[in-house]
Amino acid sequence: MVYGKHDDGIPPVTGIPLMKSQKYAVGKMFQKRLLFLLPFHIFSHEKRFREYERDERGLGLLKQEYGQIKDGLERLLEQGEITEYTKCTIIDMSMKVLEHIARSYDLVREGVRSVMGGKILEYEAKSIREAAREEGREEGREEGRVLTIRILQEAKRIRFSQMSRLRKR
C-alpha cells in the first residue's frame, strides 16, 4: 500500500505492517515470546466489559486468562528467561492499561487486579531497580577507595594507619 504523491520529490510512504495484540491468544504470546504485547491483551476483551460486569462466569474466564499470564511470567522468571524487574514491569504496564481502558468497569478492574497481585506493582519494580543501582554505587565507591589507596601508596604519601581509616568509610 502506497500513500502520497511522488511528484514533489519526496518518496511515498509505504504501508507499515501492524501487530494487533487482539490477534494473539495468551499462549501464543508466550510461545512466540511476544511479551511486550501482554499489557495490551485487555483490548481483546474491551467489547465484553459490560457483559463481565453482569456475568460472573464471563468475569471468571477473564480472571482465569490473567491467571495464565501471571503464571506464564512466573514460569519464565523461574527458568531465568526474564528478570523480576521485567516481570513486575509487564504486570505494572498491564495494570496501567487496564486502569485506563476499564475505568468505568469496577468489577473488571478489581477482578483482574485480584489475580495479578491486588495492587499496581509500579513501586515494587522501581524499588528492585533502585536497590540494584544502590548496590552498584556502593561497589563503585569501594573500588574508588581501593584505587585511591593504591595511588597514594605508590606515591608513598600515606601511612598504614591512614589507609585502614579510609577503608572503613
GUMARLUM-369056 format. One record per residue: residue in three letters; x, y, z of N, C-alpha, C in turn. Coordinates in nm, 3 decimals, decimal comma, m for minus. Layout:
GUMARLUM-369056
  residu      nc1      nc2      nc3     cac1     cac2     cac3      cc1      cc2      cc3
     ALA        X        Y        Z        X        Y        Z        X        Y        Z
...
***
This chain:
GUMARLUM-369056
  residu      nc1      nc2      nc3     cac1     cac2     cac3      cc1      cc2      cc3
     MET    0,084   m0,117    0,000    0,000    0,000    0,000    0,090    0,124    0,000
     VAL    0,065    0,217   m0,089    0,148    0,337   m0,101    0,059    0,459   m0,084
     TYR    0,108    0,557   m0,007    0,035    0,680    0,017    0,119    0,798   m0,030
     GLY    0,055    0,906   m0,072    0,127    1,028   m0,109    0,159    1,033   m0,257
     LYS    0,211    1,147   m0,299    0,247    1,168   m0,440    0,398    1,173   m0,451
     HIS    0,446    1,132   m0,565    0,589    1,128   m0,586    0,639    1,250   m0,662
     ASP    0,550    1,336   m0,711    0,591    1,448   m0,794    0,660    1,561   m0,716
     ASP    0,655    1,561   m0,584    0,722    1,665   m0,505    0,866    1,627   m0,469
     GLY    0,911    1,517   m0,520    1,048    1,475   m0,493    1,065    1,395   m0,366
     ILE    0,961    1,384   m0,289    0,967    1,307   m0,164    0,911    1,168   m0,191
     PRO    0,986    1,066   m0,154    0,936    0,931   m0,179    0,805    0,906   m0,104
     PRO    0,718    0,825   m0,163    0,590    0,798   m0,098    0,609    0,715    0,029
     VAL    0,515    0,728    0,119    0,515    0,648    0,241    0,454    0,513    0,208
     THR    0,524    0,409    0,244    0,469    0,276    0,219    0,400    0,226    0,344
     GLY    0,312    0,131    0,327    0,237    0,077    0,439    0,329    0,015    0,543
     ILE    0,297    0,033    0,667    0,376   m0,021    0,777    0,300   m0,137    0,837
     PRO    0,362   m0,255    0,843    0,290   m0,369    0,900    0,259   m0,347    1,048
     LEU    0,142   m0,385    1,089    0,099   m0,369    1,228    0,087   m0,505    1,296
     MET    0,109   m0,502    1,425    0,083   m0,621    1,506   m0,034   m0,587    1,595
     LYS   m0,137   m0,665    1,588   m0,253   m0,642    1,673   m0,253   m0,746    1,784
     SER   m0,248   m0,696    1,905   m0,243   m0,787    2,019   m0,369   m0,873    2,026
     GLN   m0,481   m0,822    1,973   m0,605   m0,897    1,978   m0,598   m1,025    1,896
     LYS   m0,506   m1,031    1,801   m0,495   m1,149    1,715   m0,422   m1,265    1,784
     TYR   m0,359   m1,238    1,900   m0,279   m1,340    1,964   m0,343   m1,384    2,095
     ALA   m0,360   m1,513    2,109   m0,405   m1,568    2,236   m0,287   m1,563    2,334
     VAL   m0,317   m1,569    2,462   m0,213   m1,561    2,564   m0,104   m1,665    2,541
     GLY   m0,144   m1,787    2,514   m0,047   m1,895    2,490    0,047   m1,865    2,375
     LYS   m0,006   m1,808    2,267    0,076   m1,773    2,150    0,175   m1,662    2,184
     MET    0,131   m1,565    2,266    0,222   m1,457    2,304    0,342   m1,512    2,379
     PHE    0,318   m1,608    2,467    0,429   m1,669    2,541    0,512   m1,757    2,450
     GLN    0,446   m1,835    2,366    0,517   m1,926    2,275    0,610   m1,849    2,182
     LYS    0,562   m1,737    2,128    0,642   m1,658    2,034    0,726   m1,552    2,105
     ARG    0,719   m1,549    2,238    0,792   m1,452    2,322    0,756   m1,308    2,286
     LEU    0,629   m1,285    2,261    0,578   m1,151    2,233    0,529   m1,087    2,363
     LEU    0,616   m1,089    2,462    0,578   m1,044    2,596    0,539   m0,897    2,598
     PHE    0,593   m0,818    2,506    0,560   m0,676    2,501    0,413   m0,653    2,466
     LEU    0,344   m0,754    2,413    0,202   m0,741    2,381    0,112   m0,770    2,501
     LEU    0,165   m0,836    2,603    0,082   m0,875    2,716    0,006   m0,760    2,782
     PRO    0,068   m0,644    2,804   m0,009   m0,536    2,866   m0,132   m0,493    2,785
     PHE   m0,132   m0,520    2,657   m0,241   m0,476    2,570   m0,344   m0,586    2,544
     HIS   m0,327   m0,699    2,608   m0,420   m0,811    2,590   m0,563   m0,774    2,630
     ILE   m0,576   m0,684    2,724   m0,709   m0,645    2,772   m0,796   m0,588    2,659
     PHE   m0,733   m0,533    2,555   m0,809   m0,479    2,443   m0,895   m0,586    2,376
     SER   m0,849   m0,711    2,378   m0,927   m0,818    2,314   m1,056   m0,847    2,391
     HIS   m1,068   m0,795    2,512   m1,188   m0,815    2,594   m1,276   m0,690    2,604
     GLU   m1,230   m0,580    2,551   m1,295   m0,450    2,572   m1,445   m0,451    2,537
     LYS   m1,482   m0,517    2,429   m1,622   m0,518    2,386   m1,712   m0,597    2,482
     ARG   m1,652   m0,679    2,568   m1,731   m0,762    2,659   m1,731   m0,711    2,803
     PHE   m1,673   m0,595    2,830   m1,667   m0,544    2,968   m1,805   m0,533    3,031
     ARG   m1,901   m0,480    2,956   m2,036   m0,464    3,011   m2,094   m0,600    3,050
     GLU   m2,069   m0,700    2,965   m2,115   m0,837    2,993   m2,046   m0,890    3,120
     TYR   m1,916   m0,867    3,133   m1,842   m0,915    3,250   m1,893   m0,852    3,379
     GLU   m1,939   m0,727    3,370   m1,991   m0,659    3,489   m2,119   m0,727    3,539
     ARG   m2,194   m0,790    3,447   m2,321   m0,855    3,483   m2,310   m1,005    3,501
     ASP   m2,207   m1,065    3,442   m2,198   m1,211    3,438   m2,071   m1,259    3,508
     GLU   m2,089   m1,322    3,621   m1,975   m1,373    3,699   m1,893   m1,475    3,622
     ARG   m1,962   m1,556    3,541   m1,893   m1,660    3,465   m1,796   m1,598    3,364
     GLY   m1,842   m1,496    3,291   m1,756   m1,428    3,194   m1,638   m1,361    3,263
     LEU   m1,666   m1,297    3,376   m1,558   m1,233    3,453   m1,460   m1,339    3,503
     GLY   m1,512   m1,454    3,540   m1,426   m1,564    3,585   m1,331   m1,609    3,475
     LEU   m1,381   m1,616    3,352   m1,294   m1,654    3,239   m1,185   m1,550    3,215
     LEU   m1,221   m1,422    3,229   m1,121   m1,315    3,216   m1,015   m1,329    3,325
     LYS   m1,058   m1,352    3,446   m0,963   m1,368    3,556   m0,874   m1,491    3,534
     GLN   m0,933   m1,597    3,483   m0,855   m1,718    3,454   m0,747   m1,689    3,350
     GLU   m0,782   m1,611    3,248   m0,684   m1,576    3,145   m0,569   m1,494    3,205
     TYR   m0,602   m1,401    3,292   m0,497   m1,322    3,357   m0,417   m1,405    3,455
     GLY   m0,477   m1,510    3,509   m0,402   m1,605    3,591   m0,298   m1,677    3,506
     GLN   m0,334   m1,710    3,381   m0,238   m1,772    3,290   m0,122   m1,678    3,259
     ILE   m0,153   m1,550    3,245   m0,046   m1,452    3,218    0,048   m1,447    3,338
     LYS   m0,008   m1,435    3,456    0,077   m1,427    3,576    0,159   m1,556    3,592
     ASP    0,097   m1,672    3,574    0,169   m1,799    3,585    0,278   m1,811    3,479
     GLY    0,249   m1,766    3,357    0,348   m1,771    3,250    0,469   m1,685    3,281
     LEU    0,444   m1,566    3,335    0,555   m1,478    3,373    0,637   m1,540    3,487
     GLU    0,569   m1,600    3,583    0,638   m1,668    3,694    0,725   m1,782    3,640
     ARG    0,672   m1,857    3,546    0,746   m1,970    3,487    0,872   m1,920    3,416
     LEU    0,858   m1,812    3,337    0,974   m1,756    3,267    1,078   m1,704    3,366
     LEU    1,031   m1,647    3,476    1,122   m1,598    3,579    1,199   m1,715    3,641
     GLU    1,128   m1,822    3,676    1,192   m1,939    3,736    1,293   m2,003    3,641
     GLN    1,264   m1,998    3,510    1,355   m2,055    3,410    1,471   m1,962    3,377
     GLY    1,468   m1,843    3,434    1,576   m1,747    3,409    1,566   m1,675    3,276
     GLU    1,450   m1,683    3,210    1,435   m1,618    3,080    1,400   m1,471    3,093
     ILE    1,343   m1,431    3,207    1,317   m1,290    3,234    1,361   m1,261    3,378
     THR    1,379   m1,134    3,407    1,417   m1,093    3,542    1,292   m1,056    3,621
     GLU    1,309   m1,043    3,752    1,199   m0,999    3,838    1,153   m0,860    3,794
     TYR    1,246   m0,776    3,755    1,213   m0,642    3,710    1,125   m0,647    3,584
     THR    1,161   m0,732    3,489    1,082   m0,746    3,366    0,942   m0,795    3,399
     LYS    0,933   m0,896    3,484    0,801   m0,948    3,524    0,716   m0,839    3,587
     CYS    0,773   m0,767    3,682    0,699   m0,660    3,751    0,660   m0,548    3,655
     THR    0,748   m0,517    3,561    0,719   m0,411    3,464    0,604   m0,451    3,373
     ILE    0,602   m0,574    3,326    0,492   m0,621    3,241    0,360   m0,618    3,318
     ILE    0,363   m0,663    3,443    0,241   m0,659    3,524    0,199   m0,515    3,549
     ASP    0,294   m0,430    3,581    0,265   m0,289    3,606    0,202   m0,224    3,483
     MET    0,261   m0,247    3,366    0,206   m0,188    3,244    0,068   m0,246    3,213
     SER    0,048   m0,374    3,238   m0,084   m0,435    3,219   m0,188   m0,367    3,306
     MET   m0,150   m0,340    3,429   m0,243   m0,276    3,522   m0,271   m0,132    3,481
     LYS   m0,172   m0,062    3,431   m0,194    0,077    3,387   m0,288    0,081    3,267
     VAL   m0,269   m0,008    3,171   m0,359   m0,014    3,055   m0,500   m0,049    3,103
     LEU   m0,510   m0,146    3,192   m0,640   m0,186    3,247   m0,709   m0,068    3,315
     GLU   m0,635    0,006    3,398   m0,694    0,120    3,470   m0,755    0,222    3,374
     HIS   m0,692    0,243    3,260   m0,742    0,341    3,165   m0,856    0,288    3,080
     ILE   m0,840    0,168    3,029   m0,940    0,116    2,936   m1,067    0,070    3,007
     ALA   m1,054    0,026    3,131   m1,171   m0,025    3,205   m1,211    0,070    3,318
     ARG   m1,184    0,197    3,302   m1,210    0,293    3,411   m1,355    0,297    3,454
     SER   m1,448    0,260    3,367   m1,590    0,262    3,402   m1,643    0,126    3,445
     TYR   m1,555    0,029    3,457   m1,598   m0,108    3,488   m1,524   m0,158    3,613
     ASP   m1,581   m0,128    3,726   m1,517   m0,159    3,854   m1,491   m0,308    3,873
     LEU   m1,589   m0,393    3,841   m1,571   m0,537    3,862   m1,460   m0,594    3,774
     VAL   m1,449   m0,545    3,652   m1,343   m0,590    3,561   m1,207   m0,552    3,619
     ARG   m1,193   m0,425    3,658   m1,066   m0,378    3,714   m1,030   m0,456    3,840
     GLU   m1,125   m0,468    3,931   m1,098   m0,537    4,058   m1,069   m0,685    4,035
     GLY   m1,140   m0,747    3,941   m1,118   m0,889    3,913   m0,978   m0,917    3,861
     VAL   m0,935   m0,839    3,763   m0,801   m0,859    3,706   m0,696   m0,824    3,811
     ARG   m0,719   m0,715    3,882   m0,624   m0,672    3,985   m0,607   m0,781    4,092
     SER   m0,715   m0,848    4,128   m0,706   m0,952    4,231   m0,619   m1,069    4,185
     VAL   m0,621   m1,098    4,057   m0,541   m1,209    4,003   m0,395   m1,169    3,985
     MET   m0,373   m1,046    3,939   m0,237   m1,002    3,906   m0,156   m0,957    4,027
     GLY   m0,215   m0,955    4,142   m0,137   m0,920    4,259   m0,207   m0,826    4,354
     GLY   m0,324   m0,779    4,318   m0,402   m0,700    4,410   m0,370   m0,553    4,412
     LYS   m0,255   m0,514    4,363   m0,220   m0,372    4,361   m0,131   m0,345    4,242
     ILE   m0,120   m0,221    4,206   m0,030   m0,185    4,097    0,112   m0,199    4,149
     LEU    0,195   m0,268    4,074    0,328   m0,305    4,121    0,436   m0,206    4,080
     GLU    0,398   m0,086    4,043    0,494    0,013    3,997    0,608    0,032    4,097
     TYR    0,575    0,045    4,221    0,678    0,075    4,320    0,765   m0,047    4,349
     GLU    0,710   m0,166    4,339    0,791   m0,286    4,359    0,899   m0,295    4,251
     ALA    0,860   m0,274    4,126    0,957   m0,279    4,017    1,061   m0,169    4,031
     LYS    1,016   m0,050    4,067    1,110    0,060    4,084    1,203    0,036    4,202
     SER    1,151   m0,022    4,310    1,237   m0,045    4,426    1,341   m0,152    4,396
     ILE    1,307   m0,251    4,315    1,405   m0,353    4,273    1,516   m0,285    4,194
     ARG    1,477   m0,199    4,099    1,575   m0,128    4,018    1,663   m0,037    4,104
     GLU    1,601    0,037    4,196    1,676    0,129    4,282    1,772    0,054    4,374
     ALA    1,729   m0,062    4,427    1,819   m0,141    4,511    1,941   m0,187    4,432
     ALA    1,918   m0,228    4,308    2,030   m0,271    4,224    2,124   m0,154    4,193
     ARG    2,066   m0,038    4,168    2,150    0,080    4,143    2,233    0,116    4,265
     GLU    2,172    0,113    4,382    2,243    0,148    4,504    2,357    0,049    4,530
     GLU    2,330   m0,079    4,505    2,435   m0,181    4,522    2,551   m0,151    4,428
     GLY    2,520   m0,112    4,304    2,625   m0,077    4,208    2,703    0,047    4,251
     ARG    2,632    0,145    4,304    2,701    0,265    4,353    2,796    0,231    4,467
     GLU    2,752    0,148    4,560    2,836    0,110    4,674    2,960    0,035    4,625
     GLU    2,942   m0,057    4,530    3,057   m0,127    4,474    3,153   m0,028    4,408
     GLY    3,098    0,069    4,338    3,181    0,171    4,273    3,258    0,255    4,374
     ARG    3,192    0,292    4,483    3,260    0,369    4,587    3,374    0,288    4,648
     GLU    3,350    0,160    4,674    3,455    0,075    4,732    3,572    0,063    4,636
     GLU    3,543    0,042    4,508    3,651    0,035    4,409    3,729    0,166    4,404
     GLY    3,659    0,277    4,416    3,724    0,408    4,418    3,815    0,424    4,538
     ARG    3,771    0,377    4,656    3,855    0,384    4,776    3,982    0,299    4,759
     VAL    3,965    0,179    4,708    4,079    0,091    4,689    4,177    0,152    4,590
     LEU    4,127    0,207    4,482    4,212    0,270    4,382    4,285    0,391    4,441
     THR    4,216    0,469    4,520    4,279    0,585    4,585    4,392    0,541    4,677
     ILE    4,368    0,438    4,755    4,472    0,386    4,846    4,593    0,340    4,766
     ARG    4,569    0,269    4,655    4,681    0,221    4,572    4,762    0,339    4,517
     ILE    4,693    0,438    4,469    4,762    0,555    4,414    4,845    0,623    4,523
     LEU    4,786    0,640    4,639    4,857    0,706    4,749    4,972    0,621    4,800
     GLN    4,954    0,489    4,800    5,063    0,400    4,842    5,181    0,413    4,746
     GLU    5,148    0,414    4,618    5,254    0,426    4,519    5,327    0,558    4,534
     ALA    5,257    0,661    4,569    5,320    0,792    4,585    5,386    0,804    4,722
     LYS    5,370    0,703    4,805    5,427    0,698    4,940    5,388    0,821    5,021
     ARG    5,261    0,858    5,008    5,212    0,975    5,079    5,116    0,939    5,191
     ILE    5,104    0,812    5,217    5,006    0,774    5,319    5,067    0,667    5,409
     ARG    5,035    0,675    5,532    5,083    0,575    5,627    4,978    0,465    5,641
     PHE    5,019    0,352    5,693    4,932    0,238    5,710    4,807    0,270    5,790
     SER    4,818    0,344    5,898    4,702    0,376    5,982    4,600    0,461    5,906
     GLN    4,647    0,548    5,822    4,556    0,630    5,743    4,483    0,545    5,639
     MET    4,550    0,445    5,583    4,487    0,357    5,484    4,372    0,279    5,546
     SER    4,392    0,224    5,665    4,285    0,145    5,726    4,166    0,233    5,760
     ARG    4,188    0,358    5,795    4,078    0,451    5,823    3,998    0,478    5,696
     LEU    4,063    0,492    5,582    3,994    0,515    5,456    3,905    0,396    5,416
     ARG    3,951    0,275    5,441    3,875    0,157    5,404    3,746    0,143    5,484
     LYS    3,743    0,195    5,603    3,627    0,180    5,690    3,512    0,275    5,651
     ARG    3,536    0,372    5,570    3,431    0,468    5,534    3,332    0,411    5,441
***
